[in-house]
């Protein structure tokens, strides 16, 4: 950072995973962290209710990874966090759809059916 840069940065460590978020001093770091935690918490609660507790860790990992790779600084944080949630939910749904498809295919194969649904002789 050069002396021409009028904004200094602070490091803020969140208690979810191993996230380090850089925020400008002009932003209230506590409010940003709280907004992210609220969004993540609501998302994980919904995942638990819809998909069960066994999918919560996967959902949290996906959400945090997307947060780390998204350039959300300087934007509307609430909107950015909601977009992260939507993108993560889509990815989780794709993962679960593929997992269900593969599981059903395996079960059919174990029962003697081919991939076209015909019974093996």
N, C-alpha and C positions, 0 to 999 in steps of 0.2 A: 504494500500500500504506500502510495506516495504522500508527501506533505500537501499536495494539491487536493487530495481527497479530503473533503471536509467531514466525512462520516467515519467514525471509528466503529469497530465491530466488537461485540461481546460474544463469548461462547456460553451456550445454555445447554445443559445436559438434561434430557427428559428421562423419566423412570421407565419408559416403555422401550424395551430392547436396548440397543446401544446407539442411540441417535444423538448426534450433535448438530444443532441448528445454529447457523450464523445469522444474527439479526443486526440491523443498523440501530444505532442509539436513538434515532428519531422514531422508531417503532417501540411500542411497549412490549418487551420480550415476554413478560408474564402473560399478557393478554393473548399473544400469538400462541404460546405454548398451551394455554388453557383451551383455546379454540381448537387446536389440533387434537388435544386429548379428549375433548368433548365429542368431536367428530369421530375419532377412532373408537371411543367407548360406545357410542350409539351404534356404530357399524358392527362392532363385535357382539353387542347384545342382540342385534337383529340376526346376525349369522348364527348365534347360538340358538335362538328361537326357531329359525327356519331350517337350518342344516344340522344342528346338534353340536354338542361340545367338542366332538372330535375334529371339527373343521375350524374351530376358533383360532388355533395356533397358526394354521396355514393362512387364514385370512389376515391375521395380524402381520405375519411375515411379508405377505404381498403388499399390504397397505404401507408398511414402513419402507420397503424397498422402493415403492413408487414415490413416496414422499422424498426419499433421498435422491431420486433421479429426476424429479420434476423441478423446474425453475419457477418457484412460486413466490420468491422474494419480490417485494415491490408491487405485488398484485393485490387484489381483494382476497385476503387470506381465507375467509369463510367460503368464498366461491371456489378457490383453488383446492381447499381441503375437500369440499363436496365433490369436485371433479375427480380427485384422487379416489374417493370412496366409490363413485360410479364406475370408474375404470377398473378398480380392484374387484368390485362385484361382478363385472362382466368377465374378467379373467377367471375368477373363482367358479362362476357358472360354467364357463367353457371347460375348465379342469374337471368339474364334477360330471358334466355331460359326457365327456370322453371316458372318464373312469367308469361311469354307469354302462356306457356302450360296451366297453371292453369286458366288463364283468359279465354282462348279459351274454355276450358272444362266447365267452369262456364257458359259462353254464350250459349254453346250447350245445357247444362242442362236446362237453363232458356227457351230455345226454344222448349223443350220437347224431346230432343234426349238423348239416353242413352250413356254410355261411349263407346259402340261399334259402335255408329253412327246410330243405328236403331231408328226410330221414335216411341215414346210411343203412345199407343192407348188410 
